[in-house]
Amino acid sequence: MIPLFERIARFFSADIAMDLGTANTLLFTKKHGIVINEPSVVALDNRTGGIAAIGARAKQYLGRTPDRIRAVRPLKDGVIADFDITRAMIGNFIKRTMTGLAITRPGMVICIPSGITQVEKRAVIEAARLVGARSVSLVEEPMAAALGADLPVHEPVGNIVLDIGGGTSEVAVISLNGVAVSRSLRVAGDAMNLAIQRYLRDVFHLEIGENTAENIKILLGSACPQPNAPTLEVSGKDVARGCPLTITITEGHVREALSDSLKAILNVLLHTLEKTPPELGADISRNGLLLAGGGSLLKGMDQFLSRETRLKVFLDSDPLTTVLRGTAKTMLNRAKYEPLFIN
């Protein structure tokens, strides 16, 4: 039974659902829907110790800042790496979300990777409370993804979800409002960007920045050969001479760069399937695999996974918001989804 004060507080406050991601942070309110969808990046002024920019503007600073400005990602592998900067970033996003007069502080539902530790969970809760959250509930990302894609999580039927985010890839077999088997791998979109940077440095002696690597991944990245794939001119710094250098790369180059990351994601999926009980495995064979998260937008990812697992693979209609939509469902109907909260 929810205490009377808590029911009154919920009635008058604008509660918030948050997908606190390594690459992007998204916030949802009942009144306005998705109100924040910004990169999880903060630019700091080294002279004053203050914040120069947060979100999309701060991401533009990556690799382009003078000595006095430092652009950082306060989350790494899906968890808080710098507590104070994360708190400032969340506080800024919440402030921009709260329009009008707030009578009470908001309650928050935040999705987190399934493989994080109790210490990391407490860090998320404390950061939210310190920026004004009245209450904080946590839900695991794969479960939120399943809800966001309208899978029947409450039924005694097995469904499998692969959420490839910025910092982690999450695999979970879900049945009866619970996670039967799950694995969390700290290889995802950011690791792919780093792999592209490393490949170009080793093969072409070209050093590029993080934003350039991400653009290459979006334009040429693929898990399977693509017909009529374009080539791309890439500019950066010659590692040996230190001079500007421009090269031309193909889709094949980028696929080779990403091969180890793709194998790692496939292996954790296969290991999860191996540990799945036979009855749930039979359900999965019929229902297929749900793909969500920004990493699932890599060209040919569904074909690659289908070929290697022999499962039907379907991509959510909007993979970038699948997890947030599921988190929002739990916020809007806490009584129904209370068993899914893990704190």
Backbone torsions as a table, in degrees:
resi	resn	phi	psi	omega
1	MET	NA	127.0	-179.7
2	ILE	-78.6	128.6	178.8
3	PRO	-56.6	152.0	-177.7
4	LEU	-58.9	-43.9	-178.8
5	PHE	-59.8	-42.1	-179.3
6	GLU	-64.7	-39.1	179.0
7	ARG	-64.8	-40.3	178.6
8	ILE	-65.8	-42.6	-179.6
9	ALA	-62.1	-42.1	179.4
10	ARG	-64.7	-35.0	-177.9
11	PHE	-65.6	-39.9	-174.2
12	PHE	-93.2	-11.9	-176.9
13	SER	-100.7	158.5	176.4
14	ALA	-98.6	90.8	-177.4
15	ASP	-65.9	156.8	-171.7
16	ILE	-128.4	135.0	168.6
17	ALA	-104.0	136.6	-175.4
18	MET	-132.8	132.4	167.7
19	ASP	-104.1	97.8	-176.4
20	LEU	-89.0	91.3	-172.6
21	GLY	-103.0	158.5	177.3
22	THR	-62.7	-40.5	-177.7
23	ALA	-91.4	-44.7	-176.7
24	ASN	-138.4	149.2	174.1
25	THR	-115.7	130.7	-179.2
26	LEU	-123.3	139.2	177.6
27	LEU	-125.9	144.1	-177.6
28	PHE	-131.9	137.0	170.6
29	THR	-125.2	155.2	-178.7
30	LYS	-61.0	-39.1	-174.3
31	LYS	-74.8	-38.7	-170.1
32	HIS	-115.0	-3.6	-176.8
33	GLY	73.0	-140.3	179.6
34	ILE	-76.4	113.6	-176.3
35	VAL	-106.0	-21.8	177.5
36	ILE	-131.9	130.3	171.5
37	ASN	-146.7	86.2	-171.1
38	GLU	-134.4	154.2	175.6
39	PRO	-61.0	144.5	177.7
40	SER	-84.5	70.6	-177.0
41	VAL	-134.7	140.5	178.1
42	VAL	-129.6	132.6	175.6
43	ALA	-101.7	126.0	-176.6
44	LEU	-109.5	143.4	174.4
45	ASP	-92.6	110.3	-175.9
46	ASN	-66.3	-24.1	-179.1
47	ARG	-75.3	-42.8	-175.5
48	THR	-100.9	-17.8	-175.1
49	GLY	79.9	1.0	-179.3
50	GLY	-87.0	179.3	-178.9
51	ILE	-98.7	126.8	-179.5
52	ALA	-89.4	-34.1	-178.4
53	ALA	-164.8	155.6	179.0
54	ILE	-137.0	140.7	173.1
55	GLY	85.6	-135.1	-173.4
56	ALA	-60.7	-41.8	-179.4
57	ARG	-66.1	-39.8	179.7
58	ALA	-65.9	-34.2	-180.0
59	LYS	-64.4	-33.1	177.8
60	GLN	-63.1	-21.9	-178.5
61	TYR	-78.4	-19.5	-175.2
62	LEU	-56.1	122.0	179.0
63	GLY	78.2	1.3	-176.0
64	ARG	-127.3	13.7	-172.0
65	THR	-89.9	147.9	168.9
66	PRO	-72.0	176.2	-176.0
67	ASP	-58.8	-32.0	-174.0
68	ARG	-80.0	-12.4	-179.6
69	ILE	-113.0	134.7	179.1
70	ARG	-128.7	118.6	178.4
71	ALA	-95.4	126.4	-175.0
72	VAL	-131.9	155.1	170.8
73	ARG	-104.8	111.0	-174.9
74	PRO	-77.4	-6.7	176.0
75	LEU	-115.5	142.0	-179.9
76	LYS	-137.7	132.4	179.1
77	ASP	54.7	36.0	175.5
78	GLY	83.0	0.7	-178.3
79	VAL	-130.7	167.9	-176.9
80	ILE	-72.7	121.9	176.5
81	ALA	-99.3	-32.4	177.2
82	ASP	-129.2	106.2	-171.4
83	PHE	-63.4	-48.5	-174.8
84	ASP	-64.5	-41.1	-179.5
85	ILE	-69.9	-38.8	176.9
86	THR	-61.3	-43.2	179.5
87	ARG	-61.4	-42.6	178.7
88	ALA	-64.1	-40.1	-180.0
89	MET	-65.7	-46.5	179.0
90	ILE	-62.0	-43.0	179.6
91	GLY	-60.1	-41.3	178.1
92	ASN	-62.9	-45.1	-179.5
93	PHE	-64.8	-41.2	180.0
94	ILE	-66.1	-41.3	178.9
95	LYS	-59.7	-40.9	178.7
96	ARG	-70.7	-23.3	-179.7
97	THR	-78.9	-37.0	-173.1
98	MET	-81.6	92.6	177.0
99	THR	-94.2	143.8	178.8
100	GLY	79.8	-164.7	-176.3
101	LEU	-89.6	120.7	176.2
102	ALA	-97.3	116.8	-177.5
103	ILE	-75.4	-38.4	177.0
104	THR	-130.4	165.6	178.9
105	ARG	-70.4	150.6	-177.3
106	PRO	-77.3	147.3	165.2
107	GLY	-86.1	149.6	-176.8
108	MET	-128.7	141.2	169.1
109	VAL	-117.0	124.0	-175.1
110	ILE	-123.3	133.5	175.8
111	CYS	-91.7	144.7	-176.4
112	ILE	-136.6	158.1	175.2
113	PRO	-62.0	148.3	-176.8
114	SER	-72.6	-19.3	-174.5
115	GLY	-98.2	10.9	-176.0
116	ILE	-81.0	158.7	-176.0
117	THR	-83.7	169.4	177.3
118	GLN	-62.6	-36.7	178.0
119	VAL	-63.1	-42.6	179.7
120	GLU	-67.3	-36.3	175.5
121	LYS	-62.0	-45.2	-179.3
122	ARG	-63.1	-34.7	179.3
123	ALA	-63.9	-40.8	178.0
124	VAL	-63.5	-46.4	-178.7
125	ILE	-62.3	-45.6	-177.8
126	GLU	-65.1	-40.7	179.5
127	ALA	-61.2	-41.8	179.7
128	ALA	-67.7	-40.5	180.0
129	ARG	-66.6	-38.0	-178.2
130	LEU	-68.9	-20.6	176.7
131	VAL	-98.2	10.2	169.6
132	GLY	112.4	7.1	179.0
133	ALA	-69.4	133.4	178.2
134	ARG	-71.3	-42.3	178.3
135	SER	-146.3	155.4	-178.8
136	VAL	-133.6	124.7	174.9
137	SER	-118.6	142.4	-178.3
138	LEU	-113.6	140.8	175.7
139	VAL	-133.8	141.6	-177.6
140	GLU	-72.5	142.9	-175.7
141	GLU	-57.4	-45.9	-179.8
142	PRO	-61.3	-38.4	177.6
143	MET	-65.6	-42.7	177.6
144	ALA	-62.2	-39.1	178.5
145	ALA	-63.7	-42.1	178.7
146	ALA	-61.9	-42.6	177.7
147	LEU	-65.4	-42.1	-179.5
148	GLY	-62.6	-30.1	179.3
149	ALA	-92.5	7.3	177.3
150	ASP	63.3	33.4	173.1
151	LEU	-74.1	149.6	-177.8
152	PRO	-79.3	72.3	-172.8
153	VAL	-67.1	-21.6	-176.8
154	HIS	-84.4	-10.1	-177.0
155	GLU	-89.9	156.5	178.4
156	PRO	-78.3	57.0	-177.4
157	VAL	-134.0	136.7	-178.5
158	GLY	-82.7	131.8	172.6
159	ASN	-131.9	144.2	179.9
160	ILE	-118.4	138.9	-176.1
161	VAL	-125.5	135.7	170.8
162	LEU	-122.0	112.5	179.9
163	ASP	-108.5	111.3	-179.6
164	ILE	-103.2	101.9	-176.9
165	GLY	-96.3	-149.0	178.0
166	GLY	-86.3	-42.8	-176.3
167	GLY	-104.3	-29.5	-176.6
168	THR	-135.9	154.2	168.7
169	SER	-111.1	124.7	-174.6
170	GLU	-114.6	127.8	175.9
171	VAL	-120.0	133.7	179.4
172	ALA	-149.9	139.3	170.3
173	VAL	-99.7	124.2	-170.0
174	ILE	-119.3	136.2	176.2
175	SER	-159.6	141.6	175.8
176	LEU	52.6	50.3	176.8
177	ASN	60.6	21.5	-179.9
178	GLY	-141.9	166.2	178.1
179	VAL	-98.7	113.7	-178.8
180	ALA	-78.1	-43.6	178.7
181	VAL	-143.3	139.4	177.8
182	SER	-150.5	154.6	173.6
183	ARG	-141.7	144.9	177.5
184	SER	-126.1	128.9	-176.6
185	LEU	-123.3	129.6	-179.2
186	ARG	-88.1	50.0	172.7
187	VAL	-133.6	117.8	-177.8
188	ALA	-158.6	-143.6	-173.9
189	GLY	-58.6	-43.2	-179.5
190	ASP	-65.3	-39.1	178.0
191	ALA	-63.9	-35.3	177.0
192	MET	-65.0	-43.0	177.3
193	ASN	-59.4	-44.8	-179.8
194	LEU	-64.2	-37.5	178.9
195	ALA	-64.0	-38.2	177.5
196	ILE	-66.0	-43.7	177.7
197	GLN	-59.0	-45.5	-178.2
198	ARG	-64.8	-41.2	-178.8
199	TYR	-63.7	-46.6	-179.1
200	LEU	-66.1	-33.4	177.4
201	ARG	-69.2	-42.9	-175.9
202	ASP	-75.3	-39.6	-173.7
203	VAL	-89.9	-42.8	-175.1
204	PHE	-109.4	-1.3	-178.5
205	HIS	57.3	35.9	-179.7
206	LEU	-113.8	126.0	177.1
207	GLU	-100.4	126.6	179.7
208	ILE	-127.6	164.7	179.8
209	GLY	-89.5	173.9	-177.1
210	GLU	-63.6	-43.9	-179.5
211	ASN	-64.2	-39.0	178.1
212	THR	-63.9	-42.9	179.0
213	ALA	-61.0	-40.0	179.3
214	GLU	-65.8	-40.4	177.8
215	ASN	-63.7	-38.6	176.6
216	ILE	-62.2	-43.3	179.1
217	LYS	-60.5	-43.0	-178.9
218	ILE	-67.1	-42.1	-173.9
219	LEU	-81.3	-39.4	-173.6
220	LEU	-119.3	-12.2	-175.6
221	GLY	-62.8	138.0	179.0
222	SER	-157.4	153.9	175.1
223	ALA	-98.9	-18.6	177.9
224	CYS	-135.2	152.1	177.2
225	PRO	-56.3	135.5	-177.9
226	GLN	-110.8	136.4	179.3
227	PRO	-68.0	142.3	175.5
228	ASN	55.9	35.8	-180.0
229	ALA	-68.0	137.6	-179.4
230	PRO	-79.1	170.1	168.5
231	THR	-101.6	169.1	-175.5
232	LEU	-143.5	132.3	172.0
233	GLU	-84.5	129.8	-177.7
234	VAL	-124.2	131.2	-179.7
235	SER	-113.0	144.0	178.2
236	GLY	-167.9	-144.9	-177.2
237	LYS	-117.8	133.6	174.5
238	ASP	-67.2	120.5	-175.6
239	VAL	-63.3	-39.5	-175.4
240	ALA	-74.5	-44.4	-172.5
241	ARG	-101.0	-18.4	-178.7
242	GLY	78.6	7.5	-179.4
243	CYS	-94.0	159.9	173.7
244	PRO	-60.1	145.1	-177.9
245	LEU	-144.3	138.9	175.8
246	THR	-124.1	131.5	178.8
247	ILE	-128.8	168.0	174.6
248	THR	-114.6	128.2	-179.7
249	ILE	-122.4	161.8	-178.7
250	THR	-116.7	171.4	176.1
251	GLU	-60.4	-35.7	179.3
252	GLY	-62.2	-39.0	176.9
253	HIS	-60.0	-46.6	-176.1
254	VAL	-68.8	-38.6	178.5
255	ARG	-63.2	-38.2	175.9
256	GLU	-64.1	-39.8	178.7
257	ALA	-62.6	-34.5	-175.3
258	LEU	-90.0	-2.5	-170.9
259	SER	-59.3	-42.4	-178.7
260	ASP	-66.2	-39.7	178.3
261	SER	-63.5	-42.9	-179.4
262	LEU	-65.1	-40.3	178.0
263	LYS	-63.4	-39.5	-179.9
264	ALA	-64.1	-43.1	178.6
265	ILE	-65.6	-43.0	178.2
266	LEU	-61.9	-42.9	-177.8
267	ASN	-63.2	-39.5	179.9
268	VAL	-70.3	-31.5	174.9
269	LEU	-67.2	-45.9	179.7
270	LEU	-63.7	-37.8	178.9
271	HIS	-65.6	-38.7	177.3
272	THR	-64.3	-43.9	178.4
273	LEU	-62.7	-37.3	179.4
274	GLU	-62.9	-35.0	-177.6
275	LYS	-88.1	-2.6	-177.1
276	THR	-77.7	132.5	177.5
277	PRO	-57.9	150.5	-173.7
278	PRO	-56.3	-42.1	-178.4
279	GLU	-63.9	-42.2	177.4
280	LEU	-68.5	-35.0	176.7
281	GLY	-61.6	-37.7	177.3
282	ALA	-64.8	-39.8	177.1
283	ASP	-62.1	-44.1	-178.8
284	ILE	-63.0	-38.1	178.4
285	SER	-59.7	-35.0	178.7
286	ARG	-81.3	-40.4	-171.1
287	ASN	-87.3	-26.9	-179.7
288	GLY	86.3	-173.0	-175.2
289	LEU	-112.8	130.8	174.9
290	LEU	-91.0	129.6	175.1
291	LEU	-105.7	132.2	177.4
292	ALA	-142.9	171.8	179.8
293	GLY	89.7	157.0	-176.2
294	GLY	-60.0	-34.3	-179.9
295	GLY	-65.0	-22.9	-179.8
296	SER	-72.5	-12.0	178.4
297	LEU	-80.1	-4.1	175.1
298	LEU	-57.1	130.1	-175.0
299	LYS	-56.4	132.2	176.3
300	GLY	77.6	5.2	-179.3
301	MET	-60.9	-43.2	179.5
302	ASP	-64.0	-40.9	178.1
303	GLN	-64.0	-43.4	-180.0
304	PHE	-59.9	-48.3	-178.6
305	LEU	-69.5	-37.3	178.2
306	SER	-64.2	-41.6	179.6
307	ARG	-64.1	-40.4	-174.8
308	GLU	-82.1	-26.1	-177.2
309	THR	-107.3	-15.3	-175.8
310	ARG	63.2	27.3	175.7
311	LEU	-104.0	155.0	166.5
312	LYS	-71.2	132.7	-179.3
313	VAL	-122.8	126.0	178.8
314	PHE	-126.9	138.5	-177.6
315	LEU	-93.0	133.7	178.4
316	ASP	-60.7	154.0	-176.4
317	SER	-61.4	-31.4	177.9
318	ASP	-141.4	80.1	-172.4
319	PRO	-58.6	-27.3	-177.3
320	LEU	-71.0	-21.7	-178.0
321	THR	-116.7	5.2	-176.8
322	THR	-55.4	-49.5	-176.4
323	VAL	-64.7	-42.7	179.9
324	LEU	-64.4	-40.4	179.7
325	ARG	-61.7	-39.7	176.8
326	GLY	-68.0	-40.6	177.3
327	THR	-61.8	-39.7	178.5
328	ALA	-62.9	-38.0	178.0
329	LYS	-59.3	-42.8	-179.6
330	THR	-68.0	-32.7	178.8
331	MET	-69.7	-39.2	-175.7
332	LEU	-76.5	-21.0	-179.8
333	ASN	-139.6	69.0	-175.5
334	ARG	-60.9	-38.5	-177.6
335	ALA	-61.4	-43.5	-178.9
336	LYS	-67.2	-39.8	-172.3
337	TYR	-103.0	12.0	180.0
338	GLU	-51.0	-39.4	-179.1
339	PRO	-64.1	-15.2	-176.9
340	LEU	-85.7	-16.5	179.9
341	PHE	-73.1	136.2	-171.8
342	ILE	-106.0	5.9	177.6
343	ASN	-114.7	NA	NA
